Amino acid sequence: MKINSVMVIGCGGLGGFVIEELARLGIKHLVLVDGDDFAKSNMNRQLESGLDTLGEKKAIVYKHRLERKGETKVTAVPEFFSEQNASLLDSVDVVMDCVDTAKARLFIEKKCEEHGKIFVHGGLEGSFGQACVCFPGDKTLSKFYANYTEQPHTTNAFTVATVASLQVALLSKLILDETEEIKNKLVMVDLDSFTIDVIKV
């Protein structure tokens, strides 16, 4: 699959590492969507969170980071993903789901379904993480988030980086046209027991 442009929805913990790895993978155009600002509470796990970026829009900070590094074209959208900007999906090949609520994930699934886009999901809780590729028509996230109740969760920096890498590794399978290896499969990692499992969904 030819992938020249990728939208990253959510530029926090997962999104920051995903953005960095996508640029190093050679993706030509990144569209970064996030209306949030950096806060002190982000500093334990978010790549660009620091005293010099507090209060700044995450999407714009990462745009500046990549502009210093190389040839990746970056479009920063300092807004939350919504009905009003969902048409941006038509300008990209693939979407990376790097948000942190079930409601936001299911909205991404709905819009990607409507626009016929593949998206790569990532999620985590403490030392546990998961990632999968979601194809139009499969409604993969609806299978395990439809009746999910939001609860406070903990986030470890090493889990964030690991799940982000899993997401980018899954994207690379799309680039290599190795979709049969990843379709309808959920990669689950437990960094307490240092195990990785792949289950059918």
N, C-alpha and C positions, 0 to 999 in steps of 0.2 A: 504494500500500500504506500503510495506516495504521500508523505506528510511534510508539507512546507510550513503550515501555520497551525498553532496550537493555542487554545484559550485556556488560561488558568483561572479558575473561579475560586477566590480565596487566596490571599497573599500573606497568610500568617505563618504558623509553624510548618505545616506540610507544604503549603504553597511556596514558601521561600526556598526550601531545599529543592522542590520540583523545578522551580524557575531556573535555579542555578544549574541543575543537571541537564535540563532541556537545552539551555544555551551551549553547554559544553558538548552535548550530543550533536550539535550542529543544526538545530531547528532554525529556520530562516526568519520566522516571524512569530512573536509571542504577543498575545493580547491578554493583559493582566487586569482582572476585574475584582475590585475590592473597595468598599467605601469606608473601611475602618482606618483609624489612626494608630500609630505605635504608642503603647503605654508601658509603664514600668512593669506591669504584670507579664508582659511578653518576653522579658529579658532572659528568662531561663531557657527558652527554646526556639526563639525566632531569629533567623540568621542576621537580619539587618537591624534588629532592635538594639538600641544603645542610647546613651545620654544625648548624643547629637541628633537622634532621629525622633525623640519623643514628641508626640503631637503632630507628626507629619503623616501624610497619606501613604499607606503601605505600597500601593500600586505605583505611585510616582517615585518613591525611594528605590524600588527594585528596577524601575526603568532607568534611573540614573546609574545604578550599580552596573547594569548590563552595558550601558552606553560607554562606560569606562573600560569595559573588558574586551569588546570585540565587534563582530559584524552582525550580530542578531538585531533585526529590526524589532522595536518594542512599541506597542501601543498601550498606554496606560489609561484605564477607565476607572477613576476614583469614585465609583458608585457600587452599591450592592447589586448583584444580579437580580433582575426583576422583569416584569412584563414589558416595561418601558425600554429596556436595552437588550432584550432577548434576541432581537433581529441581528445582533452582532454574531450570532452563531453561524449565520450564512457566510461569514467572511473567513471561517477557519475550517480546518480538516478534522480536527479531533479536539475534545474537551477534557481537561483534567479537573476532577471534583476534589477540591481541597478545603471544603467547608467543614463545619464542626457541629451541625445540628441535623437531625433527621428531616425536619421540615424543609431545610434548604436543599438537602440531597434529593428529596423527592421532587422538589420543584425543578432542579436541574434535570432529573430523569424525564419529567413531563415535557420540558422544553426541547431536550435533545430528541425525544421521541417525535415531537411535532416537526422538527427541522431535519430529521433523518441523520442525526449525528451520533457517532460512537463516543462514549466517554469512559474515562478510567477513574474508578472510585478508589478512595483511600480513607480509612478511618482508624481510630486508635483509642485506647483506654489504658492508662498506666503503662504496663510493659507488654500489653497485647495490642496487635494491630492486624489489619486486613486490607486487601486490595483485590480488585477484579476489573475486568473489561466488560462494559455493558453495551450490548449491541441493540439497535432499534428493534422493537418488537419483543424483546426478551423480558423487559420490565424487571430486571434482576433485583434492584433495590427494593421494589415493592414487596418482594418475597420475604424480606426480613426487617423492613423498616415501617411497613404500613401501620402496624399497631404498636409501634415503639413509643415509650413515654420518656421524654427528655429528663435527664438527671444530671446533677453536677458530676464532673469527671476530672480525673487527674491526668497530667500529661508529662511524660519523661522525654527529655531532649533526644536521648538515643533511640527511643521508639519512633519519634517524629522523623528523624533522619532515615531510619530503616524503612518505614512505610513509604516515604517519598521515593526512595531508591527502588522499592518494589513497583511503584506506579510507573516510574520511568522505564524499568526493565520490561514491564508489560507493554508499554508503548512501543518499545523497540521490537517486540514480537510482531506488532502490527506492521511496522516498517518492513520487516523481513518476510511479510506474508505468511507467518507461522500461526495463523489464527486458530487452527484446530487444537493447538496446545493450550490455548487460553480461553476458548469459548465455553461459557457456562461453568467456569471454575473460579473458586474463591481461594486466594492464597492467604493463609492465616499464620501469623508468627507470634510466638510466646517467648519473650526475651528473659523471662524468669527461668524457664526450663530449657531455653535455647533450642526450640523446636520449630519447624516449619511444616505445615500440613496444607494439602490441596484437596478441597472437597468439591463435589458436584453440586451445582445450584440450579 
